[in-house]
């Protein structure tokens, strides 16, 4: 199922219009014609043409290499602000791995944009619907440990990176974590 996931992620990152443009160009050149027929290289070439320079590595990772991502939330905290909104802090550990045909994995530099979100109900769980989404923001994520911040209008119960599992992740079960409530700034200022 990697092909479908790769196309969905590419659409998410560069936009449906660009993906459709690449597909239209491929069909226009090869439809109803004899050999040589279109091959994966022809499609990748068209994706590269429409994607722009900032997405070339993503295309390589999705279509030319065996690439796995390992992103996880190690801690999530929510703290009420004096204005009534909530600061959501996620501690994230992220890696990108390239595998060879025998399964040997080598770490590669990660510098991509991932969805980061805060929710009242964990995505994919009973009771989750669109009203459960408090905030989703695309943020740049790099290799290693990092802190990501969101602000919500309502109290969050869960926070995560790639909460909708768009990336090919080694373990997507660790992408979302229950947000612990930190002492509010208002209460702390009274001490």
C-alpha positions as CSV (number, residue, x, y, z in Angstrom):
1,X,0.0,0.0,0.0
2,X,3.0,2.3,-0.1
3,X,2.1,3.7,-3.5
4,X,-1.3,5.0,-2.4
5,X,0.2,6.5,0.8
6,X,3.0,8.1,-1.2
7,X,0.6,9.7,-3.6
8,X,-1.7,10.9,-0.8
9,X,1.3,12.5,1.1
10,X,2.6,14.1,-2.1
11,X,-0.9,15.6,-2.7
12,X,-0.9,16.8,0.9
13,X,2.5,18.5,0.6
14,X,2.4,20.0,-3.0
15,X,-1.3,20.2,-3.6
16,X,-3.9,18.3,-5.6
17,X,-3.6,20.7,-8.5
18,X,0.1,20.0,-9.0
19,X,-0.3,16.2,-8.7
20,X,-3.2,16.3,-11.2
21,X,-1.2,18.5,-13.6
22,X,1.6,15.8,-13.6
23,X,-0.9,13.1,-14.2
24,X,-2.5,15.0,-17.1
25,X,0.9,15.6,-18.7
26,X,1.7,11.9,-18.5
27,X,-1.6,10.9,-20.0
28,X,-1.3,13.5,-22.8
29,X,2.0,12.1,-23.8
30,X,1.3,8.4,-23.6
31,X,-2.4,7.8,-24.0
32,X,-3.5,5.6,-26.9
33,X,0.0,5.4,-28.3
34,X,2.1,2.3,-29.1
35,X,5.4,1.5,-27.3
36,X,7.4,2.8,-25.6
37,X,4.8,3.0,-22.8
38,X,4.9,5.1,-19.7
39,X,7.0,3.8,-16.8
40,X,7.5,5.0,-13.2
41,X,10.4,7.2,-14.2
42,X,8.2,9.2,-16.6
43,X,5.7,9.9,-13.7
44,X,8.5,10.8,-11.3
45,X,9.9,13.2,-13.8
46,X,6.6,15.0,-14.1
47,X,6.1,15.1,-10.3
48,X,9.6,16.8,-10.1
49,X,8.6,19.3,-12.8
50,X,5.5,20.5,-10.9
51,X,6.7,20.2,-7.3
52,X,9.3,22.9,-7.1
53,X,12.8,22.7,-5.6
54,X,11.6,22.6,-2.0
55,X,10.0,19.2,-2.6
56,X,12.7,17.3,-4.6
57,X,14.0,15.4,-1.6
58,X,10.4,14.4,-0.7
59,X,9.9,12.9,-4.2
60,X,13.2,11.0,-3.9
61,X,12.2,9.7,-0.5
62,X,8.7,8.7,-1.6
63,X,9.4,7.1,-5.0
64,X,13.1,6.3,-5.4
65,X,14.2,5.1,-1.9
66,X,12.8,2.9,0.9
67,X,12.2,5.7,3.4
68,X,10.7,5.3,6.9
69,X,10.0,8.0,9.4
70,X,10.1,7.6,13.1
71,X,8.3,10.5,14.8
72,X,6.9,10.3,18.3
73,X,5.7,12.6,21.0
74,X,7.6,11.9,24.2
75,X,5.7,14.4,26.3
76,X,2.7,16.7,25.8
77,X,1.6,19.4,28.2
78,X,-1.2,21.9,28.2
79,X,-1.1,25.1,30.3
80,X,-3.9,27.6,30.6
81,X,-2.9,31.2,29.9
82,X,-4.0,34.3,31.6
83,X,-6.2,35.1,28.6
84,X,-8.1,31.8,28.9
85,X,-6.4,30.1,25.9
86,X,-4.1,27.1,26.2
87,X,-0.4,26.7,25.4
88,X,0.3,23.2,24.2
89,X,3.9,22.0,24.3
90,X,5.0,18.8,22.6
91,X,8.3,17.2,23.1
92,X,9.1,15.4,19.9
93,X,11.8,13.0,18.8
94,X,12.0,12.5,15.0
95,X,14.1,10.5,12.6
96,X,14.2,9.6,8.9
97,X,15.6,6.3,7.9
98,X,16.6,4.9,4.5
99,X,16.5,1.1,4.1
100,X,18.3,-1.0,1.6
101,X,16.8,-4.1,-0.1
102,X,18.0,-6.3,2.8
103,X,16.4,-4.2,5.5
104,X,19.5,-2.4,6.7
105,X,18.5,1.1,7.9
106,X,20.6,4.2,7.7
107,X,19.6,7.4,9.4
108,X,19.2,10.4,7.0
109,X,18.7,14.1,7.8
110,X,15.1,15.0,8.4
111,X,13.8,18.5,7.4
112,X,10.1,18.3,6.5
113,X,6.8,19.8,7.4
114,X,4.4,17.7,9.5
115,X,0.9,18.3,10.8
116,X,1.0,19.0,14.5
117,X,-2.4,19.1,16.3
118,X,-4.3,19.3,19.6
119,X,-7.6,17.5,20.2
120,X,-10.3,16.9,22.7
121,X,-10.5,13.2,21.6
122,X,-7.6,11.2,20.2
123,X,-7.9,10.9,16.4
124,X,-9.2,7.5,15.3
125,X,-10.7,6.7,18.7
126,X,-14.4,6.4,19.6
127,X,-16.0,9.7,19.8
128,X,-13.6,11.5,17.6
129,X,-15.1,13.8,14.9
130,X,-14.2,17.1,13.3
131,X,-15.3,19.0,16.4
132,X,-12.5,17.2,18.4
133,X,-9.9,19.1,16.4
134,X,-8.8,22.2,18.4
135,X,-5.8,23.1,16.2
136,X,-3.7,21.7,13.4
137,X,-0.7,23.5,12.1
138,X,2.0,22.5,9.7
139,X,5.4,22.8,11.3
140,X,8.9,22.2,10.2
141,X,10.4,19.2,11.9
142,X,14.1,18.2,11.9
143,X,16.1,15.2,13.1
144,X,16.4,14.7,16.8
145,X,14.6,16.1,19.9
146,X,12.7,19.3,19.6
147,X,9.9,21.3,21.2
148,X,6.8,22.3,19.2
149,X,4.2,24.8,20.5
150,X,0.5,25.3,19.7
151,X,-2.1,27.6,21.1
152,X,-5.8,26.5,21.4
153,X,-8.9,28.3,22.5
154,X,-10.3,25.3,24.4
155,X,-8.7,22.8,26.8
156,X,-6.8,20.0,24.9
157,X,-6.7,16.4,26.0
158,X,-4.4,15.1,23.4
159,X,-1.6,16.4,21.2
160,X,0.4,14.9,18.4
161,X,2.7,15.0,15.4
162,X,1.4,13.5,12.2
163,X,-1.8,12.7,14.0
164,X,-3.6,11.5,10.8
165,X,-0.8,9.1,9.9
166,X,0.1,10.6,6.5
167,X,3.8,9.7,6.7
168,X,5.1,6.1,6.5
169,X,6.0,5.8,10.2
170,X,7.7,2.9,11.9
171,X,5.2,3.1,14.8
172,X,2.3,5.5,14.3
173,X,0.9,4.6,17.7
174,X,3.3,6.9,19.5
175,X,2.4,10.0,17.4
176,X,-0.3,11.3,19.8
177,X,-0.1,11.5,23.6
178,X,-2.4,12.6,26.3
179,X,-1.7,16.1,27.3
180,X,-0.9,16.5,31.0
181,X,-2.2,19.8,32.5
182,X,0.5,22.0,33.9
183,X,-0.2,24.6,36.6
184,X,-1.8,27.7,35.0
185,X,0.2,30.8,34.6
186,X,-2.4,32.7,36.5
187,X,-2.2,30.3,39.5
188,X,1.6,30.4,39.3
189,X,1.7,34.2,39.4
190,X,-0.4,34.2,42.6
191,X,2.3,32.2,44.5
